Amino acid sequence: MKNKENTLLNKTFKEFIGTVLLITACIPIGIFIVIFIVTQIDFQWLYTTFPNLYYQMRGLFYFLFEDSFGFLFLLLCWILLVLFLLYRLLRKVFSYIYSLSNATHSLLDKNTDYIKLPRELADIEVQINHLKKMALQNERLAKESEQKKNDLVVYLAHDLKTPLTSMIGYLSLLDEIKDMPKKQREKYINIALEKSYKLEDLINELFEITRFNAETIVLEKEILYINRMLEQIIDDFYPMLKELGKEIVYTSKEEILLLGDSDKLARVFNNLIRNAIYYSIENTIEINTAVRENTVTISIKNRGKKIPEEKLNQIFEKFYRLDSARMSKTGGSGLGLAIAKEIVELHDGKIGVTSDEFITFYVELPLYKKAE
């Protein structure tokens, strides 16, 4: 990793050293070439034809190759060339720094234009553009999530008003009519109580929204039998199933051990089974377990309205509700599946859904491995 980070520095420094060595080598080579040319010239002819040029060349030759000042002059030229190359090196390095500085400012821009860097910084350009893309995507998702939450709060506030108004109305009648017949009084009390339960559910949903945003889910793992957990959860739904005239078919042929948080996993399957009961258009919901190598897959299957393909990927997003009509009986806070996904992933598992003739939610979890 360290060598990779220093690649650009090494390359730039090697280019500088190579250029300095090339210039240093060119000086003696140049001197040799000059001496060779001078020895080949017919000075008598040059003296006769161009006497001034002859004396000028002779003086320059003497100065460069016989006088000590000539050596110092060549040394000074070499030093100036090295300093010039060093200046170009520093200018290139600082140009990289300025480019990276401008790129970091561009990360905060709202536009979607790609950041351009010098050719030598191509790898860094790719990484910075990836970061910008992720930042824009996260910002968009945050805005969408916030909008969904705001819409949901508006919906719940509207839904809170409905049972509250009914409760106030029936309780007012009970208060005003002192001699109301007993049968009618019991009817009004039951309606007010039913509306109060609904109001409690809606208030719990509001608390659920706040808690989901403020808390991180922490697991308390233990060894548990997933099949026994499912049987217990199914038993808890018996009153609801009886009221709706539905049934759950589940048979477990073997004991399946997992290492997980029983309360959190129970919440996952409670949510999935409840959804299957509410949205099933037939009376039977099927639950199956399948063990494959080191994992177990729990599937909850019911016949229901087909979920559009484009919505299958959104169904596990928080505050997303497939039921846009906000049915008072089935419309929830849009947090159940999002929380279920987080819990399953914290158990190193996977959760998903398929929709064709049947709607099938499946949860894949790792099996418990006994120490050998």
Contacts in CASP RR format, 6 or more apart in sequence:
PFRMAT RR
TARGET T0000
AUTHOR 0000-0000-0000
METHOD contacts of the structure
MODEL  1
MKNKENTLLNKTFKEFIGTVLLITACIPIGIFIVIFIVTQIDFQWLYTTF
PNLYYQMRGLFYFLFEDSFGFLFLLLCWILLVLFLLYRLLRKVFSYIYSL
SNATHSLLDKNTDYIKLPRELADIEVQINHLKKMALQNERLAKESEQKKN
DLVVYLAHDLKTPLTSMIGYLSLLDEIKDMPKKQREKYINIALEKSYKLE
DLINELFEITRFNAETIVLEKEILYINRMLEQIIDDFYPMLKELGKEIVY
TSKEEILLLGDSDKLARVFNNLIRNAIYYSIENTIEINTAVRENTVTISI
KNRGKKIPEEKLNQIFEKFYRLDSARMSKTGGSGLGLAIAKEIVELHDGK
IGVTSDEFITFYVELPLYKKAE
8 96 0 8 1.000
8 120 0 8 1.000
8 121 0 8 1.000
11 120 0 8 1.000
12 89 0 8 1.000
12 92 0 8 1.000
12 93 0 8 1.000
12 120 0 8 1.000
13 89 0 8 1.000
16 85 0 8 1.000
16 86 0 8 1.000
16 89 0 8 1.000
19 85 0 8 1.000
20 82 0 8 1.000
20 85 0 8 1.000
23 78 0 8 1.000
23 81 0 8 1.000
23 82 0 8 1.000
23 85 0 8 1.000
24 78 0 8 1.000
27 74 0 8 1.000
27 78 0 8 1.000
31 64 0 8 1.000
31 65 0 8 1.000
34 61 0 8 1.000
34 64 0 8 1.000
35 65 0 8 1.000
38 57 0 8 1.000
38 61 0 8 1.000
43 54 0 8 1.000
46 53 0 8 1.000
46 54 0 8 1.000
46 57 0 8 1.000
47 54 0 8 1.000
63 69 0 8 1.000
63 70 0 8 1.000
63 73 0 8 1.000
64 70 0 8 1.000
64 73 0 8 1.000
64 74 0 8 1.000
95 118 0 8 1.000
96 118 0 8 1.000
96 120 0 8 1.000
96 121 0 8 1.000
99 117 0 8 1.000
99 118 0 8 1.000
99 121 0 8 1.000
100 117 0 8 1.000
100 121 0 8 1.000
100 124 0 8 1.000
103 115 0 8 1.000
103 117 0 8 1.000
103 125 0 8 1.000
103 128 0 8 1.000
104 128 0 8 1.000
106 113 0 8 1.000
106 115 0 8 1.000
106 132 0 8 1.000
107 115 0 8 1.000
107 128 0 8 1.000
107 131 0 8 1.000
107 132 0 8 1.000
107 135 0 8 1.000
110 136 0 8 1.000
112 136 0 8 1.000
114 129 0 8 1.000
115 125 0 8 1.000
115 128 0 8 1.000
115 129 0 8 1.000
115 132 0 8 1.000
116 125 0 8 1.000
117 124 0 8 1.000
117 125 0 8 1.000
117 128 0 8 1.000
145 317 0 8 1.000
145 318 0 8 1.000
145 319 0 8 1.000
148 317 0 8 1.000
148 318 0 8 1.000
148 319 0 8 1.000
148 320 0 8 1.000
149 209 0 8 1.000
149 213 0 8 1.000
149 318 0 8 1.000
149 319 0 8 1.000
151 319 0 8 1.000
152 209 0 8 1.000
152 319 0 8 1.000
152 321 0 8 1.000
152 333 0 8 1.000
152 334 0 8 1.000
153 206 0 8 1.000
153 209 0 8 1.000
155 326 0 8 1.000
156 202 0 8 1.000
156 205 0 8 1.000
156 206 0 8 1.000
156 333 0 8 1.000
159 202 0 8 1.000
159 326 0 8 1.000
159 328 0 8 1.000
160 199 0 8 1.000
160 202 0 8 1.000
160 203 0 8 1.000
162 328 0 8 1.000
163 195 0 8 1.000
163 196 0 8 1.000
163 198 0 8 1.000
163 199 0 8 1.000
163 202 0 8 1.000
164 195 0 8 1.000
164 199 0 8 1.000
166 191 0 8 1.000
166 192 0 8 1.000
166 195 0 8 1.000
167 192 0 8 1.000
167 195 0 8 1.000
167 196 0 8 1.000
167 199 0 8 1.000
170 188 0 8 1.000
170 189 0 8 1.000
170 191 0 8 1.000
170 192 0 8 1.000
170 195 0 8 1.000
171 192 0 8 1.000
173 180 0 8 1.000
173 188 0 8 1.000
174 180 0 8 1.000
174 185 0 8 1.000
174 188 0 8 1.000
174 189 0 8 1.000
174 192 0 8 1.000
180 188 0 8 1.000
198 328 0 8 1.000
205 332 0 8 1.000
205 333 0 8 1.000
205 335 0 8 1.000
206 333 0 8 1.000
208 333 0 8 1.000
208 335 0 8 1.000
209 319 0 8 1.000
209 333 0 8 1.000
209 335 0 8 1.000
212 318 0 8 1.000
212 335 0 8 1.000
212 338 0 8 1.000
212 339 0 8 1.000
217 264 0 8 1.000
217 339 0 8 1.000
217 342 0 8 1.000
217 343 0 8 1.000
217 346 0 8 1.000
219 260 0 8 1.000
219 261 0 8 1.000
219 264 0 8 1.000
219 346 0 8 1.000
219 347 0 8 1.000
220 261 0 8 1.000
220 263 0 8 1.000
221 259 0 8 1.000
221 260 0 8 1.000
221 261 0 8 1.000
222 259 0 8 1.000
222 260 0 8 1.000
222 261 0 8 1.000
222 262 0 8 1.000
223 257 0 8 1.000
223 258 0 8 1.000
223 259 0 8 1.000
223 260 0 8 1.000
223 368 0 8 1.000
224 257 0 8 1.000
224 258 0 8 1.000
224 259 0 8 1.000
224 260 0 8 1.000
224 262 0 8 1.000
224 265 0 8 1.000
225 255 0 8 1.000
225 256 0 8 1.000
225 257 0 8 1.000
225 258 0 8 1.000
226 256 0 8 1.000
226 257 0 8 1.000
226 258 0 8 1.000
226 265 0 8 1.000
226 289 0 8 1.000
226 296 0 8 1.000
226 298 0 8 1.000
226 365 0 8 1.000
227 252 0 8 1.000
227 254 0 8 1.000
227 255 0 8 1.000
227 256 0 8 1.000
227 289 0 8 1.000
228 255 0 8 1.000
229 262 0 8 1.000
229 265 0 8 1.000
229 266 0 8 1.000
229 269 0 8 1.000
230 250 0 8 1.000
230 252 0 8 1.000
230 269 0 8 1.000
230 287 0 8 1.000
230 289 0 8 1.000
230 298 0 8 1.000
231 250 0 8 1.000
231 252 0 8 1.000
232 266 0 8 1.000
233 266 0 8 1.000
233 269 0 8 1.000
233 270 0 8 1.000
233 273 0 8 1.000
234 248 0 8 1.000
234 250 0 8 1.000
234 273 0 8 1.000
234 287 0 8 1.000
236 270 0 8 1.000
237 248 0 8 1.000
237 273 0 8 1.000
237 274 0 8 1.000
237 277 0 8 1.000
240 277 0 8 1.000
241 247 0 8 1.000
241 248 0 8 1.000
241 277 0 8 1.000
244 277 0 8 1.000
245 283 0 8 1.000
246 277 0 8 1.000
246 280 0 8 1.000
246 283 0 8 1.000
246 284 0 8 1.000
246 285 0 8 1.000
247 283 0 8 1.000
247 284 0 8 1.000
247 285 0 8 1.000
248 273 0 8 1.000
248 277 0 8 1.000
248 284 0 8 1.000
248 285 0 8 1.000
248 286 0 8 1.000
248 287 0 8 1.000
249 284 0 8 1.000
249 285 0 8 1.000
249 286 0 8 1.000
249 287 0 8 1.000
250 286 0 8 1.000
250 287 0 8 1.000
250 288 0 8 1.000
252 289 0 8 1.000
254 291 0 8 1.000
256 289 0 8 1.000
256 291 0 8 1.000
256 296 0 8 1.000
256 367 0 8 1.000
257 367 0 8 1.000
257 368 0 8 1.000
257 370 0 8 1.000
258 265 0 8 1.000
258 296 0 8 1.000
258 347 0 8 1.000
258 365 0 8 1.000
258 366 0 8 1.000
258 367 0 8 1.000
258 368 0 8 1.000
259 366 0 8 1.000
259 368 0 8 1.000
260 347 0 8 1.000
261 343 0 8 1.000
261 347 0 8 1.000
264 343 0 8 1.000
264 346 0 8 1.000
265 343 0 8 1.000
265 347 0 8 1.000
265 365 0 8 1.000
267 339 0 8 1.000
267 340 0 8 1.000
267 343 0 8 1.000
268 340 0 8 1.000
268 343 0 8 1.000
268 344 0 8 1.000
268 351 0 8 1.000
268 363 0 8 1.000
269 298 0 8 1.000
269 300 0 8 1.000
269 363 0 8 1.000
271 336 0 8 1.000
271 337 0 8 1.000
271 339 0 8 1.000
271 340 0 8 1.000
272 300 0 8 1.000
272 340 0 8 1.000
272 361 0 8 1.000
272 363 0 8 1.000
273 285 0 8 1.000
273 287 0 8 1.000
273 300 0 8 1.000
275 337 0 8 1.000
275 361 0 8 1.000
276 285 0 8 1.000
276 300 0 8 1.000
276 301 0 8 1.000
276 302 0 8 1.000
276 359 0 8 1.000
276 361 0 8 1.000
277 285 0 8 1.000
277 302 0 8 1.000
278 329 0 8 1.000
278 330 0 8 1.000
279 302 0 8 1.000
279 304 0 8 1.000
279 305 0 8 1.000
279 330 0 8 1.000
279 359 0 8 1.000
280 302 0 8 1.000
280 303 0 8 1.000
280 304 0 8 1.000
281 303 0 8 1.000
281 304 0 8 1.000
281 305 0 8 1.000
282 302 0 8 1.000
282 303 0 8 1.000
282 304 0 8 1.000
284 302 0 8 1.000
285 300 0 8 1.000
285 301 0 8 1.000
285 302 0 8 1.000
286 299 0 8 1.000
286 300 0 8 1.000
286 301 0 8 1.000
286 302 0 8 1.000
287 298 0 8 1.000
287 299 0 8 1.000
287 300 0 8 1.000
287 301 0 8 1.000
288 298 0 8 1.000
288 299 0 8 1.000
288 301 0 8 1.000
289 296 0 8 1.000
289 297 0 8 1.000
289 298 0 8 1.000
289 299 0 8 1.000
290 296 0 8 1.000
290 297 0 8 1.000
290 299 0 8 1.000
291 367 0 8 1.000
294 366 0 8 1.000
294 367 0 8 1.000
294 369 0 8 1.000
295 349 0 8 1.000
295 364 0 8 1.000
295 365 0 8 1.000
295 366 0 8 1.000
295 367 0 8 1.000
296 364 0 8 1.000
296 365 0 8 1.000
296 367 0 8 1.000
297 362 0 8 1.000
297 363 0 8 1.000
297 364 0 8 1.000
298 362 0 8 1.000
298 363 0 8 1.000
298 365 0 8 1.000
299 360 0 8 1.000
299 361 0 8 1.000
299 362 0 8 1.000
299 363 0 8 1.000
300 360 0 8 1.000
300 361 0 8 1.000
300 362 0 8 1.000
301 358 0 8 1.000
301 359 0 8 1.000
301 360 0 8 1.000
301 361 0 8 1.000
302 358 0 8 1.000
302 359 0 8 1.000
303 357 0 8 1.000
303 358 0 8 1.000
303 359 0 8 1.000
304 358 0 8 1.000
304 359 0 8 1.000
306 355 0 8 1.000
306 356 0 8 1.000
306 359 0 8 1.000
307 315 0 8 1.000
307 322 0 8 1.000
307 353 0 8 1.000
307 355 0 8 1.000
307 359 0 8 1.000
311 322 0 8 1.000
312 353 0 8 1.000
312 354 0 8 1.000
312 355 0 8 1.000
314 320 0 8 1.000
315 322 0 8 1.000
315 337 0 8 1.000
315 353 0 8 1.000
316 337 0 8 1.000
316 338 0 8 1.000
316 340 0 8 1.000
316 341 0 8 1.000
316 351 0 8 1.000
316 352 0 8 1.000
317 338 0 8 1.000
318 334 0 8 1.000
318 335 0 8 1.000
318 338 0 8 1.000
318 339 0 8 1.000
319 333 0 8 1.000
319 334 0 8 1.000
319 335 0 8 1.000
319 338 0 8 1.000
320 334 0 8 1.000
320 337 0 8 1.000
320 338 0 8 1.000
321 331 0 8 1.000
321 332 0 8 1.000
321 333 0 8 1.000
321 334 0 8 1.000
323 330 0 8 1.000
323 331 0 8 1.000
323 332 0 8 1.000
340 351 0 8 1.000
341 351 0 8 1.000
344 350 0 8 1.000
344 351 0 8 1.000
344 363 0 8 1.000
344 365 0 8 1.000
345 351 0 8 1.000
347 365 0 8 1.000
347 366 0 8 1.000
348 365 0 8 1.000
348 366 0 8 1.000
349 363 0 8 1.000
349 364 0 8 1.000
349 365 0 8 1.000
349 366 0 8 1.000
350 363 0 8 1.000
350 364 0 8 1.000
351 361 0 8 1.000
351 362 0 8 1.000
351 363 0 8 1.000
351 364 0 8 1.000
352 361 0 8 1.000
352 362 0 8 1.000
352 363 0 8 1.000
353 359 0 8 1.000
353 360 0 8 1.000
353 361 0 8 1.000
353 362 0 8 1.000
354 360 0 8 1.000
354 362 0 8 1.000
END
